[in-house]
């Protein structure tokens, strides 16, 4: 997400690294590049002009503190202005008197049905959500919602038969169903259109009369760029939206609509879809997004991934293994691979760690989970003795392991070499050598 913008911003900051105290000429040169970067990221022209003006005013007026460099000075200002642009986080409204009703609106193809289940799944940890199929026009829309809901363990309600076309009857029925099944959150997956029309808005208004929503969320495709902002403006004028969910943000290298949508419409972005799976929905937080854009990582996001993956028990098990007589073995490494797999795409996880994006030759796209899958297959093709004592793995054994894992002898050699590096690292860290971790990651990152 925001890959192009992040790369451009890092390039702008890098050009200032050799400077001492910044002159106005230095600032203007950097801001020209920054303006170009924001426009290429599809940020609205007026918004770009305003943020550049604010950054320049602050950069010129404030003296650079002696304790920080010019680069840090500019980085801090840009970071803070990005946060101001995106606004304070807007939490989801949950009614003190159940059920909380959430109306999901959007154009056809925006990912509304999938996002409805994603949001329900996110709420599942503390609520009992119900997803309701209100899209009776699009072929297979009801079935799609039902299949996704069942796969995620979410309650579903839909029309009694395929012939049912009265959406208001479905909405009436879902109220009784929710009461009977103690569903305290109702998510209405409404019909979309290829464009905004009076019929669509009239239907949404009728649904809202029968079951007044506490949240009216627009699901907008971030790949639409500035058009996503225009769609949000149109829906807001007719529906008075309470929030926006941006989908496909993981695939949008520009991301400008995410930065500008609140500034243009006044409607907060509450969630961001960052993948196809039903667990790939994040709370949209300006500080965390600005941190990622500036290459500062996202420790809070990483912590949430660890919690969601439920790997605390595994971590404790690994810690006990490391404290044992045999220390770091291939069985320990296997457990670590399994932990990382639970957290999602490897490249996305590594991007959340501060500083990793600045490592030489580090590219998140080069890191995919197939690397972990291959390494797991190699370890699983070993005997228990080989995992506990890799020193016994010689030529013939390496050929057997490669054949059994569907890999090559070279890949087996690479894994064993990396294992030895990690073993030395853990041993050195245990002895209190603080420079070990820095030295370990000094070359090209490989997992």
Beta strands, then each sheet from edge to edge (+ up, - down):
strand 1: 100-105
strand 2: 129-134
strand 3: 155-157
strand 4: 185-190
strand 5: 215-221
strand 6: 243-247
strand 7: 269-273
strand 8: 281-283
sheet 1: 3+ 2+ 4+ 1+ 5+ 6+ 7+ 8-
end
